[in-house]
Amino acid sequence: MPRAVVTGGAGFIGSHLTERLVHEGWEVVVVDNLITGQRRNIEALERDYPVQFIHHDIRVPLQVEGRVDYVFHFASPASPVDFIQRPFETLTVGAYGTENALNLALEKGAKFLFASTSEVYGDPLVHPQSEDYWGNVNPIGVRGVYDEAKRYAESLVMAYHRYKGADTRIVRIFNTYGERMRLNDGRVVPNFVCQALRGEPITVYGDGSQTRSFCYVADLVEGIWRLAQTDYHLPVNLGNPQENTILEFAQLIKEITQSPSPIVFREFLTPDDPRRRCPDITRARELLGWEPQVSLRDGLERTIAYFRRYLKSNTALPPQNAF
């Protein structure tokens, strides 16, 4: 039975990756300090599968007993609210956390996969964004703590590969949505869905013409799984190349939920919000034979069903503050 360590494994994407690994017959050690992850995301997996949970901050060196075949480094705050509330955690998990995860992989002779982000492209001047694009990032802006942490971490991963012989991979993750997102983390999907389900105004910042490309989490995890099986070391974009405006997205959620919520427009709350974001997935298609399979409507219907269940059992959640 292969054995993996997943840092950030109690988070949104990390818990889905953990679930995929155990279904593939892996044993998983989940490492998470729970500042943004949630233990309930993996409780059923701990009960039914060989999943071990270690409450640990990966910014501190980690010791894991026994064999480790793969280290998946997914630990990081990842929403606009987090960037403002936890700037130093965001910076240092990208730096010290990545180095500690890489050292664990080297110590164990394990393969390593780093979860990077489309935010390395900043507010892009090239569309769609391919892996060869170097980006347009404001290093001293509010979003810079996340953008630069991930850019530094990518450089660190490649340095460990080139100079220390680490067997590494890098995935650049574009906007992803699905079950287990935090309802009040400030990202578009939980904000719009929860506002619609509560009958609150659906808040669109700017004029709604800015675009995003939303990928359902099961599709993303499939791509990560395929990349993990390769020997490819350069970054690979994973995301949905179908580009939608934020306004179109708000209208679709309003339609699916059959919500009476009005759509209202507000000034931008954070600077450097990208006007367009869309992946070029040519490399993923050619290397992995991968592209998204779940339509935006189908994925949203599944996600909305999850949020409905969650809201029924958590009626005291605070109002959404979208970014």
C-alpha positions as CSV (number, residue, x, y, z in Angstrom):
1,M,0.0,0.0,0.0
2,P,1.6,3.3,-1.1
3,R,1.8,5.9,1.7
4,A,1.4,9.7,1.1
5,V,1.7,12.8,3.3
6,V,-0.8,15.5,2.3
7,T,-0.1,18.9,4.0
8,G,-3.2,21.0,4.1
9,G,-5.1,17.7,3.8
10,A,-8.1,18.9,5.9
11,G,-8.6,21.8,3.6
12,F,-10.9,22.1,0.6
13,I,-8.8,20.7,-2.2
14,G,-6.5,18.7,0.2
15,S,-9.4,16.7,1.6
16,H,-10.6,15.8,-1.9
17,L,-7.1,14.7,-2.9
18,T,-6.9,12.6,0.3
19,E,-10.2,11.0,-0.6
20,R,-9.0,10.2,-4.1
21,L,-5.7,8.7,-2.7
22,V,-7.5,6.3,-0.3
23,H,-9.9,5.2,-3.1
24,E,-6.8,4.4,-5.1
25,G,-5.6,2.2,-2.3
26,W,-3.2,4.6,-0.6
27,E,-2.5,5.2,3.1
28,V,-2.5,8.9,3.8
29,V,-1.0,11.0,6.6
30,V,-2.9,14.3,6.7
31,V,-0.9,17.2,8.2
32,D,-2.9,20.4,8.9
33,N,-2.9,23.1,11.6
34,L,-6.6,23.8,10.9
35,I,-6.3,27.6,10.6
36,T,-8.3,27.3,7.4
37,G,-8.8,23.5,7.1
38,Q,-11.6,21.7,8.9
39,R,-11.3,18.4,10.7
40,R,-14.8,17.5,9.7
41,N,-13.6,17.3,6.0
42,I,-11.7,14.1,6.8
43,E,-13.6,12.6,9.7
44,A,-15.4,10.0,7.6
45,L,-12.1,9.1,5.8
46,E,-10.3,8.7,9.2
47,R,-13.1,6.4,10.3
48,D,-13.3,4.2,7.1
49,Y,-9.8,4.3,5.6
50,P,-6.2,4.2,6.6
51,V,-6.0,8.0,7.2
52,Q,-3.9,9.4,10.1
53,F,-4.3,13.0,11.1
54,I,-1.4,15.0,12.5
55,H,-2.2,18.5,13.9
56,H,0.9,20.3,12.9
57,D,2.1,23.6,11.4
58,I,4.2,22.7,8.4
59,R,6.2,25.9,8.9
60,V,7.9,23.9,11.7
61,P,10.0,20.9,10.5
62,L,8.0,17.7,10.5
63,Q,8.9,14.1,11.5
64,V,6.8,11.3,10.1
65,E,7.5,7.8,11.3
66,G,7.7,5.0,8.7
67,R,7.9,5.0,5.0
68,V,6.6,7.9,2.8
69,D,6.3,7.4,-0.9
70,Y,4.8,10.8,-1.8
71,V,4.5,14.3,-0.3
72,F,1.7,16.5,-1.6
73,H,2.2,20.0,-0.4
74,F,-1.2,21.8,-0.3
75,A,-0.9,23.8,2.9
76,S,-1.7,27.5,2.5
77,P,-4.4,30.1,3.1
78,A,-5.9,30.6,-0.3
79,S,-8.7,33.2,-0.2
80,P,-8.7,37.1,-0.3
81,V,-10.0,37.1,3.3
82,D,-7.0,35.0,4.3
83,F,-4.6,37.3,2.6
84,I,-5.8,40.2,4.7
85,Q,-6.3,38.4,8.0
86,R,-3.3,36.1,7.8
87,P,-0.6,37.7,5.7
88,F,2.4,36.4,7.6
89,E,1.1,32.8,7.7
90,T,0.5,33.0,4.0
91,L,4.0,34.2,3.3
92,T,5.8,31.9,5.6
93,V,3.9,28.7,4.7
94,G,5.0,29.4,1.1
95,A,8.6,29.7,2.3
96,Y,9.4,27.7,5.4
97,G,6.5,25.3,4.9
98,T,7.5,24.4,1.4
99,E,11.1,23.9,2.4
100,N,10.1,21.7,5.3
101,A,7.8,19.6,3.0
102,L,10.7,19.3,0.5
103,N,13.1,18.2,3.2
104,L,10.7,15.6,4.3
105,A,10.4,14.2,0.8
106,L,14.2,14.2,0.4
107,E,14.7,12.5,3.8
108,K,12.2,9.8,2.9
109,G,13.2,9.4,-0.8
110,A,9.7,10.4,-1.7
111,K,8.2,12.1,-4.7
112,F,6.9,15.6,-4.3
113,L,4.0,17.6,-5.8
114,F,3.5,21.3,-5.0
115,A,0.1,23.0,-5.3
116,S,0.8,26.4,-6.9
117,T,-1.8,28.7,-8.3
118,S,-2.9,30.8,-11.2
119,E,-2.2,33.8,-9.0
120,V,1.5,33.6,-10.1
121,Y,0.2,35.2,-13.3
122,G,-1.1,38.2,-11.3
123,D,-3.4,40.5,-13.4
124,P,-2.3,38.9,-16.7
125,L,-1.6,40.8,-19.9
126,V,-1.7,37.6,-22.0
127,H,-4.8,35.5,-22.6
128,P,-5.2,32.7,-22.0
129,Q,-2.3,32.1,-19.7
130,S,0.2,29.4,-20.6
131,E,2.9,28.1,-18.3
132,D,5.6,30.0,-20.2
133,Y,4.0,33.4,-19.3
134,W,5.9,35.1,-16.4
135,G,3.0,37.1,-15.1
136,N,2.1,40.6,-14.1
137,V,2.2,40.6,-10.3
138,N,2.3,43.6,-7.8
139,P,4.7,42.3,-5.2
140,I,3.7,45.0,-2.6
141,G,-0.1,44.8,-3.1
142,V,-2.6,43.2,-0.7
143,R,-2.6,40.0,-2.9
144,G,1.2,40.0,-3.1
145,V,1.6,37.9,0.1
146,Y,-0.1,35.0,-1.7
147,D,1.2,35.6,-5.2
148,E,4.8,36.0,-4.1
149,A,4.7,33.2,-1.6
150,K,3.7,30.8,-4.4
151,R,6.2,32.3,-6.9
152,Y,9.0,31.9,-4.3
153,A,7.8,28.4,-3.5
154,E,7.9,27.4,-7.2
155,S,11.5,28.7,-7.4
156,L,12.4,26.7,-4.3
157,V,10.8,23.5,-5.7
158,M,12.8,23.9,-8.9
159,A,16.0,24.6,-7.0
160,Y,15.5,21.4,-4.9
161,H,15.0,19.5,-8.1
162,R,18.0,20.9,-10.0
163,Y,20.5,21.0,-7.2
164,K,19.4,18.4,-4.6
165,G,17.9,15.8,-6.9
166,A,14.3,16.1,-5.5
167,D,11.7,14.3,-7.7
168,T,9.2,17.2,-8.0
169,R,6.1,18.3,-9.8
170,I,4.2,21.7,-9.8
171,V,0.5,22.2,-10.5
172,R,-0.8,25.7,-11.1
173,I,-4.4,25.6,-9.9
174,F,-7.0,27.9,-11.4
175,N,-10.3,28.8,-9.8
176,T,-11.8,25.7,-8.3
177,Y,-15.1,25.1,-6.6
178,G,-17.1,22.3,-5.0
179,E,-18.1,20.7,-1.8
180,R,-16.2,21.5,1.4
181,M,-15.4,25.1,0.5
182,R,-15.6,27.4,3.5
183,L,-18.8,29.3,3.4
184,N,-17.4,32.6,4.6
185,D,-13.9,32.6,3.0
186,G,-14.6,35.4,0.7
187,R,-14.4,33.6,-2.6
188,V,-16.9,34.0,-5.4
189,V,-18.7,30.6,-5.3
190,P,-19.5,30.4,-1.5
191,N,-20.3,34.1,-1.4
192,F,-22.8,34.0,-4.3
193,V,-24.4,30.7,-3.4
194,C,-24.9,31.6,0.3
195,Q,-26.3,35.0,-0.5
196,A,-28.7,33.4,-3.0
197,L,-29.8,30.7,-0.6
198,R,-30.4,33.2,2.1
199,G,-32.2,35.6,-0.1
200,E,-29.6,38.3,0.5
201,P,-28.4,40.6,-2.4
202,I,-25.8,38.9,-4.6
203,T,-22.8,41.2,-4.4
204,V,-20.9,41.7,-7.6
205,Y,-17.8,43.9,-7.3
206,G,-17.0,46.2,-10.2
207,D,-19.3,46.0,-13.2
208,G,-19.2,42.2,-13.3
209,S,-17.3,42.1,-16.6
210,Q,-14.1,40.6,-15.1
211,T,-13.8,36.9,-16.0
212,R,-12.9,33.7,-14.2
213,S,-12.7,30.0,-15.3
214,F,-14.3,27.7,-12.8
215,C,-13.2,24.1,-12.5
216,Y,-15.1,21.5,-10.5
217,V,-13.0,20.0,-7.8
218,A,-13.3,16.4,-9.0
219,D,-11.9,17.4,-12.4
220,L,-9.0,19.2,-10.7
221,V,-8.2,16.2,-8.5
222,E,-8.2,13.9,-11.6
223,G,-5.6,16.2,-13.2
224,I,-3.5,16.2,-10.0
225,W,-3.7,12.4,-9.8
226,R,-2.5,12.1,-13.5
227,L,0.3,14.6,-13.0
228,A,1.5,12.7,-9.9
229,Q,2.1,9.6,-12.0
230,T,4.4,11.5,-14.5
231,D,8.0,12.4,-14.3
232,Y,7.4,15.9,-15.5
233,H,9.0,18.6,-13.5
234,L,7.9,22.0,-15.0
235,P,4.6,23.7,-14.0
236,V,1.3,22.4,-15.4
237,N,-1.9,24.5,-15.6
238,L,-5.0,22.8,-14.4
239,G,-8.3,24.6,-14.8
240,N,-11.3,25.1,-17.0
241,P,-10.6,27.0,-20.2
242,Q,-14.3,28.0,-20.4
243,E,-14.3,31.7,-19.5
244,N,-17.3,33.3,-17.8
245,T,-17.9,36.8,-16.5
246,I,-18.6,37.3,-12.8
247,L,-22.0,38.7,-13.7
248,E,-22.9,35.6,-15.8
249,F,-21.8,33.5,-12.9
250,A,-24.0,35.4,-10.5
251,Q,-27.0,35.1,-12.9
252,L,-26.5,31.3,-13.3
253,I,-26.4,30.8,-9.5
254,K,-29.5,32.9,-9.1
255,E,-31.2,30.7,-11.7
256,I,-30.2,27.4,-10.3
257,T,-31.1,28.3,-6.7
258,Q,-34.4,30.0,-7.9
259,S,-33.5,32.8,-5.5
260,P,-35.3,36.1,-5.3
261,S,-32.0,37.8,-4.4
262,P,-31.3,40.9,-6.5
263,I,-27.8,41.3,-8.0
264,V,-26.2,44.5,-6.7
265,F,-22.9,46.2,-7.7
266,R,-20.3,47.5,-5.4
267,E,-16.9,49.1,-5.7
268,F,-13.9,46.8,-5.6
269,L,-12.8,46.0,-2.1
270,T,-9.3,44.8,-3.0
271,P,-6.8,46.2,-5.5
272,D,-5.1,44.2,-8.2
273,D,-8.1,42.0,-8.7
274,P,-7.4,40.3,-12.1
275,R,-9.7,41.5,-14.9
276,R,-9.3,38.2,-16.8
277,R,-8.2,34.8,-15.8
278,C,-8.3,31.8,-18.1
279,P,-5.8,28.8,-18.4
280,D,-4.2,27.5,-21.5
281,I,-4.4,23.8,-20.8
282,T,-2.5,22.6,-23.9
283,R,0.3,21.1,-21.8
284,A,-2.2,19.2,-19.6
285,R,-4.1,17.9,-22.6
286,E,-0.8,16.7,-24.3
287,L,1.0,15.4,-21.2
288,L,-1.9,14.1,-19.1
289,G,-4.7,13.5,-21.6
290,W,-6.7,15.7,-19.2
291,E,-9.4,18.3,-19.6
292,P,-12.5,19.1,-17.4
293,Q,-15.5,16.8,-17.8
294,V,-18.1,18.4,-15.4
295,S,-20.1,21.3,-16.8
296,L,-20.4,24.5,-14.8
297,R,-24.1,23.9,-14.3
298,D,-23.7,20.3,-13.1
299,G,-20.9,21.2,-10.8
300,L,-22.8,24.1,-9.3
301,E,-25.9,22.0,-8.7
302,R,-23.7,19.6,-6.7
303,T,-22.1,22.4,-4.8
304,I,-25.4,24.2,-4.1
305,A,-26.9,20.9,-2.7
306,Y,-23.9,20.7,-0.3
307,F,-24.3,24.3,0.8
308,R,-28.1,23.8,1.3
309,R,-27.4,20.9,3.7
310,Y,-24.6,22.8,5.5
311,L,-26.7,25.9,6.0
312,K,-29.6,24.0,7.5
313,S,-27.3,22.7,10.2
314,N,-25.4,26.0,10.7
315,T,-28.0,28.7,10.7
316,A,-25.9,31.1,12.8
317,L,-23.2,31.7,10.2
318,P,-22.3,35.3,9.7
319,P,-23.4,37.2,6.6
320,Q,-21.1,36.8,3.6
321,N,-18.5,39.5,2.8
322,A,-17.5,39.0,-0.8
323,F,-14.2,40.0,-2.3
